[in-house]
Amino acid sequence: MQYSTLEIAAFATVLMPHASFDAVQKVRSATSAAEIVLVKDDGTRLLATLAKKDSADASKLLRDTENLRELNKHIRENILAFSIPKVIVSGELGDVIMTIYTCPLGKAIRFVDLSDIQARSIGTAIASLHSFDTSLLSELMLDRIDAQQVRRQAITELDEMNTTGLLSEYLYKHFMDSLEETDMFKFTTLLSHNALRDSAVLFNGDAVNYVVNFSRLCVQDPATDLASVSGYLFQDYKTELFEAYRKARNVEDIYLEKRTKFYEEFNLVRWFLNRYRSGNQDQISTGVQALAGLEDNIQRLKEYEKGSRLHQFSILQDMLPTIKIDSADASALSDIETQAVDAEAVANRGS
């Protein structure tokens, strides 16, 4: 059942009986969730998010509400390089739940379209979140994913992919060789957003102004957040991202870029595995093409690293996007373990 804008606004007035609103604007509407912007008499803008009870959207909304409340409690002790929404009120209304937040301000920009300055700003923003003192968030009981869990889960997923007969021997060996590099997976777990996609990062000009959607907050390898962004960037912009991140955190992690590259590539395997489980043949065919493109790029990059400078230039000229995954389809993958990666970005990685 989809709710009209007026119905959602009526729910909001129940939670905020003393507030009056001059205008409402629907932002998003789906079968089990919806969002509207409320404009109060004084011009204050609020974001009301509604979800049907017992739905996946409701679970996500409850986690986001709880996580944001705890983050805001300790915001003074942890200086973030961006703003986060504040929870005004939340509650249950019949068969739905609703949270009303301060309205985040800014413009979402596709990661693939970021400038070098914007890439630096995201690097600084991620570093500030990773510096957050997780001991202050003990009440949240956040998932903690260590190196052993990362490697064990990846091996399980690779083995499942292998049973499909659609993962090449070359890619299987490439990923298994990476997972056997135990030194690479020695890292300190840090607070991770774990759902960084372009819709979650809002810019004011070239600077990150707001970050939203904290429903999947956890403690894990910092490279996972970086991979969610860097997988969409050309090499020069990746350099800007990592330089800004390292400067802001001032912490040495010699394998950070290498792990990030692993996650960039492996995210595509996870994307394909999710599509394979769905049984959608069109998406499976698209996934097979994307994996072939990934394999080709890995081989080209290895050839590039070994070749002369003249030969390297020739190879890089050939590394142009050849496969596309519809961006709407990619954005719909937010419920899988890791953010889906656009095949166009896969084709550009390292180039």
Secondary structure, DSSP 8 states (H G I E B T S, - for coil): ----HHHHHHHHHHHSTT--EEEEEEEEE-SSEEEEEEEETTS-EEEEEEEETTSHHHHHHHHHHHHHHHHHHTTTTS--SSB---EEEEEEETTEEEEEEE---SEE--GGG--HHHHHHHHHHHHHHHTS-GGGGGGG---B--HHHHHHHHHHHHHHHHHHT-S-HHHHHHHHHHHT-TTTT----EEE-----GGGEEEETTEEEEE---TT-EEE-THHHHHHHHTTS-HHHHHHHHHHHHHHH----TTHHHHHHHHHHHHHHHHHHHHHHHT-HHHHHHHHHHHHHHHHHHHHHHHHHHS-HHHHHHHHHH--------HHHHHTTTTSSS----HHHHHHTT-
